Amino acid sequence: MAALARLGAVIEIVAQPIYTWLFGIATYGIYIVLWSAVNMAEKLFDLSLTQALQRIVPVADEAGAHGAVRFALLVTVIPATLAALLVTIFAEPIAGLISAAPEDAARLPFAIALFAWALPLWTFVEVATSAVRARRAFGPEIRLRIFWEQLARLLFAIGLFFAGMTSIGLLVAHLASLALVAILSVQLLGRYYDLRLLVRAPVPPSLRADVLLSGAALMPGAMARRILNDLPPIVLNVILPGSQGAVAAGLFGIARKVASVPLMIRQAFLYVLAPLSSAQAAQSRTEIAPLYAFSVRASAALTIPLGGTLALLGSDILSLFAPGAEAALTILLILVAGRVGEAIIGPATPIVEMTGHRILPLLNSIVGVGAWAAIAWWLTPTRGAEGMAIAVSAGAVVIAWMAVVELALSDRLQPFDSPFIRGALAGVAGLALLYLLGAGLEPLGAPVRATGILLFFPPICWLTLRLGLDRADREALGGFGRTARLA
């Protein structure tokens, strides 16, 4: 259900080319930089309580669950609001740090002052929806954040562009969509919590300490993921002058967004396995093993052909963006390879984080971010955004695979058995079929080749699941498996 809900992310992928055509790659690059900065700040201000709630709520009574959510909202949204106020006050000197095209530079202080208020809105949405996820309600939360948020943003952006707001229209659209989703998040909270109890729920010192300590243990891992995802375009923008920095950030943002498609599969398992692992660890840690192994097998069967499809269609996808986006092809291929290497191994990272390992996430973060920083320092000065893509992919893969090794050593959870090999081989076979299909259609031209690959991708995925998973795995897909005749 979570995987199907995350298909709403397709709207975001479709929207990105529209944004570049409407506002230009340089302006899109400024948007990417500012939104990346908000994401970085949000992860700092939320203290990783979004993940701490996944640990605490599933094992707490009703009073404790409501108290934990209330405390998390108070200690995150209030500081984020104060930070937005400070950024608004000092918007002009902050604007001097950002590289922008001349036509955008004059409006940059106002844009920063306005977009700063995305921080408290996004912080509230993140904490509120994570509280819903902690109740194991995955579909509604994902549909709200992925489908409705992206659809509203796209509609707002198109409307503002035709209303004449061509410079900061994308920023205003983003801010408006966050405001809408924040309102809807309150309604969603009301479905899974008593809002009146949420306002007055007691928060004893022991609960406050438990929430903060859990968040502190999880924060290094969360910050590492945010650094690898959002800091690279900011760094590229800062080190390159003027419109060159804005365009570099835009190209990296385009490639990053397209390359994130394989993460839809990984994120589906991440969303589900975090609270499930927390609840299961309180009873019997050994019961996590079948959940972990199943997710890895399914990831391997799907991620390999999906990543291969993106690589085969890379130039076709970039042709949908505004002129100049084709320069992001190499960046895209590097990031896709990294995302596949990260996603194929399933949700080892949240299992490590949710089962009481407080030191390991810190260790993984230090090593992964260190690898990214070292490679970026080495390659970015000479290879620009391509070097940054190599650094990001290396750091993400290091963090993911360290979690796999740690689970094998600490809990003897090792999913790489013969069923996994079966799933991986099915995924590789699916990729090979897509490659042969693309090669056969090549003489007919790029449009025919791209159309053929897209049309054959769903049945090939069906085939990889049918051959790569055994009967028990296919039956575990529930209603979807029966509807698709996989079971």
N, C-alpha and C positions, 0 to 999 in steps of 0.2 A: 504493500500500500504506500509506503514511504517512497519507493522507487517511482511508482506511477505519479505520485504527487509532485515529485521533483522534475517531472517532464515539463512542468510549467516553466522551468529555466530556459526552455527553447524560446520563449518569448523574449527573454533578455538577449539571447544570442541573435535573434532576428532583429532586435531593436538597435544593436550596436552599429550595423551598417547604415541604418536610417539616421542615427545621430551624426555620423561622420558626413553624410551627404548634406544634412540640414545645416550643421554648424561648422564643418571643416575639421580636418585632422588636428590642426594646431589648437583650436578651441576645445576639441574633444580631449586633447592631451592635458590641458589645464584642468578640465573636469576630472580626469583620471587622477591627477596629482592631488587635487583637493579632496576627492572622495577617499583616496588612499590614506591621506593624512587623518581624515575623520575616523576611518576604520582603525588605524593605529591608535589614535587617542581613545577610541571607545574601548578597545581591548585593554588599555591601561586603566581606564576609569571603572570598568566593570569588575576588576579584581578577580576575573575568572569565576565569578559567582554564577555565571550562566552555566558553567560546568559543575560547580559545586552543588547546585540544586539537583543535578542528576544523581549525585551521590546521596544527598540528604533526604529529599522528598520521598523517594520510593520506600524508605525504611522508617519514616517518621509517622507519628499519629497525626490526626487532622490539625490539632492545635499547633504541633511542631511544624507541619508542612506550611500552614498559613503564616506562622511567625517567621519562618525562614524566607519565604517569598517577600513578605513585607519588609524585612530587614534588608534583603538584597536590593529591593527597589530604592529604599531610602539612601543607602550608602553609595549607590552608583549614580542615580539620576541627579541628585542635588549637587555633587561635585562637578558632574558633567555640565550642568547648567551654569555654574560659576565659571567654568573654563570657557564656555561659549561667550560669556559676557566679557571676559578678559581679551579673547581673540577679537571680538568686535571693537573693543577700545583701541587695541594695538594693531588693527588691520593694515594700516599703511606701512609701518616698518616690516611687518611680515611679508607684505607683497613684494618688497625689495629683494627677498630671498628667492623668489620664484621666477624662472625664465619664461617669458611669454612673447608672442608676436606683438608688434607695435600696436595693432588695433585692439588687442586684448589688455595690454599693459595699463592703459589709462583707466579701465574699469575694474582692474584687479582688486584694489582695496575694498571697493563696495561689494564685489563678489565674495571676497573672503569674509567680510563682516556679516553678510547675509547667510552664507553657507555654513558659518560656524554653528548656527542653530540646528544643523543636522545632527550634531553630536548628542545633545540630550534626547532628541527624538529617537535616534538610532539606539542609544543606550537603553531607553525604556522598552523599545520593541524587542531588542535582544534578550533582556532579562525577562520580560513578560512572556514571550514565546518559549523561552527555555523552561519557564515554570510549567507551561502547558505540556511541553515535551517530557518533563519529569513525571507527568501523570500517564505517560505512555500513549499520549494522543498525538500521533505523528502526522497523520494526513492533514487535519485542519490547520495545524501550525505551518506546515510546509506550503500548503496552498495559499495561505495568507501572505507569507513572506516571498514566495517565489512567483506565484501566479498573479495575484491581485496587485502586489506592489509593482511588479514589472509592467503589467498592463496599464495601470494608472500612470506610471512614469512616462510610458510611450505616448499615451493619449495627451497628457499634459504638455510634453515636449513638442508634439506636432501642433497642438493648438497655440502654444506660445510663439512658435516660429512664425506661423501665419498671422499672428497678431503683431508681428514686427519685432519681437524680442529675440534678436539673432545672436547676441553676444553672451548674455547670461541666462538665456532661456532654458538651457539644459540644466543649469544649477537650480533655477527656480522650480522646474519640473520635478527634479529629484527631491527638493525640500517639500513640495506639495504632496508628493506620493508618500513620503515618510510621515507627514502629518496625518494623512488619511489612514495609513496602516497603524499608526499609534492609536487612533480612535477605535479601529477594528480590533486591536489587540486587547483593549479594555473589555470589549464584548466577549472576546474569546476567553479571557481570564474568568469572566463570569460564568462560563459554561463548566469550568472544571474546579473553580474555587468559589467560596462564598465571599462576595465582595465586601459585605458588611463585616464579616469576621476578619477579612484581610486588612481592613482599616484599623481594627482595634486588637488584633491578635497579640498576645504577650510575646516578648522576645527576651527570655531570661539570659543572663550572662553566659551560661553554658552553651546555649544555642548560638549566640553571637560568636563565641569563640570557635564553635564547630564549623560554622559557615565560613568565617574568615580564614581559619587554618586550612580547610579543604580548598578554598579558592587560592590561597598562597601556594599550596602544593601543586596545583594545576596551572598556575599562571605562567611559569616558564615555557611549558609546552604550547600554550595558547599564544603567547607573545612570539615564540619562534615561528609558528605558522603564519602569524600576521606579518612578521618581519619579512619572511620569504615571499609573501604574496603582495604586500603593499609598499614596502620600502624601496624595491628596485626602481619603479617609475619615478619616485621622488628623487632618488639618487641621480638617475639619468637626467632629470630636469635640472637639478642643481649644478651638475658638473658641466653641462653643455649650455652655451649662452643663447639668449633670445629665443627666436622661433625654432632654432635647432633643438633646444632642450624640450620645448613643448611638443614638437613633432616626434622626437625620440620617445617621450613618455606616451604619446598617443599610439605609436606603432607597437610599443611593448604592451600597452593596455589591450589593443586589438588582439594580438597574439595570445596574451594571457587569457582573455575571455573565451576565445575559440578553443584553446587547449584545455580549458576547464571542463569540457564536456565529459571526458572519462571520469571526472570526479563526481558526476551525478550518481554513478553506481556506488562509488566508495562512500559518498556522503549519505546515501540511503542507509547503508549498514552502520555508519558512524552514528547517525541519529538514533537508530534502534538499539544498537548494542551498548551504548553508554548507560542508559538507565536499566536495561535488562541485566547487564553485567554487575552493576551495583547491587541490584536486588538479589541476584543469584549468589554473589560472593558472600552475602550475609547468611546464606543457607549452606550451600555446598559449591565450592569453587570448581570442582571437577565437572559440574554440569555446564560450565561455560564452554567446555571443549567442543561439543557437537555444534553449538551455535557459531563458534569461531571457525571451525573447519568448513561448515556449510557456506558461510559467507565468503571464505577464500576460494572455494571451488566455483561458486557462482560468479565471483569477480573475475576469475581467470577466464572463464568461458565467454564472458561478455566484453571485458575490457580490451582484450587483445584485438578482436576484429573492429571494435569501435575506434580505438586509437589508430589502427591501420587505415580505416576509412577516412579519418581526419587528415592523415598524412597524404593519402592518395588524392584527396580533394582539396589540399591546402591552397593551391593557386586558384582554383575555382571559387573557393570560399572568399578569399581575399579580393577577388574581382568584384564582389558584391559591395565592397566598401568604396569610399570616395577615392579618386585617383591619388596614387602615392602609397596606398596600403600594401601593394604588392611587395614593397621593400621589407615587409614583416615576415616573408615566407620562411627564411632560415630560422628566425626566432621562433616561429610557430612550430616547426618540425622539432626543434630542440626541446621546447616546452612540452609538446605532446609525448615525446619519448620519456621525459621525466615523469609526467603525470601517469603514464601507463606503468612505469616502474614502481611508482608509489601506490597506485590503486590496485595492482594485481595481487598484492599480499593481504588485502582485506583490512579489517578494523583492529589491528593489533594495538595501535596507539591508544584509542579510548579504553580498551580493556586494561592496559597497563595503568592508565590514569584512574579508572573507576574501581579497581580492586585493591586499593590501599597502598600502592607503591608511591610513596611521596618523594623519594629521592630520584628515582629513575627518570621521570619527566624532565627534571632539571638537568640531569646528565645528558639526556638526548638533545635537549634544546641547546646546551652549550656546544656540543660537538657539531650539530647540524648547522647552527648559525655561524660557528667558527669556520666550518668548511665553506659555507656561502661567502663569508667575508674574505677569506683567503683567496678563493678562486676569483671573486669579483675584483679584488685589488690587483690580481695578476692579469686578468684578461680584459676587463672593461676599458682601461685606457687605450688599448690597441684595437679591440674588436667591438667596442661600444655595446649596443643592446644585445648583440649575439653573445658576447662574453658574459653579460649579466644573465642571460637565459641559461647558459651552461652552469653558472654558479647557483642559480635558483634551483635548477633541476637536481644538481648534486646534493645540495643541502636538504631538500625535501626527501629524496630517496634515502639518504643517510639516516634521518630521523625515523622514517617508517621502518626500515630494516633493523635498526637497533631495537625497536620495540618487539619485533619478531624474535630476535635472539634472546631478549630478556625474558619473554614469556616462556620460551623453551627452557631456559635455565632456572627461572624462579618457580614456575608453576607446572613445568613439563607439558605445556600446551604447544603442540607441534602439528600444524595442519597439513604439512607437505608430505602426504602419503600417496598411495597409488590412486585413490579417487581424485586427488588434486592433479596428479600427472595426467589423468584422463581428461579433466576439464581444461588444463593448459594446452594439451595436444589438440583438443577440439577447437580451442580458440585460435591456435596457430594454423590449423587446417582452414578455418573460416577466413583468416587473413590471406592465406595463399589463394583461395578461390577468388577473393575480391581482387587481388593483384592480377591474377590471370585474366579475369574478366576485364579489368581496366586495360591491360595490354592488348587484349583482343579487340576492344572497341576504340583504341587509340587512332587507327587510320580513319575513323568516321568523324573525328573532330572532338574538341573538348566538350561541347554541350551534350553530345550523345554519350560520350564516355561518362561524364558526371551523372547524367540521368540514369544510365544503366547501373552504375555502382549504387546510387541511392535506392533504386527500385529493388535491387537484389540484396541490399543490406538486411532488411527485416527477415526474409526467409533464411538467410545464412545465419543470423543470430538464433532463430528458432532451431536450426540444425545443430548449432554448437551447444545449445542448452539440451536438446534432445539426446545428443550423443555424448556430451561432456558430463552430464549429471546422471546418477543412477536413479532407480525408481523412487526410492525414499526421498531423495532430494527434489525430484520433480513434484512429488505429492506434497512436499512442504511448501511449494509455491501457492497452495491453496486455490482460491477461485480463479486467480489469473492463470495458473497452470492448467486447470480444467478447461477454461474458456479457450486457451491457446492450444489445447489438445497435447500438452506436454506430459501430463501425468499418465 
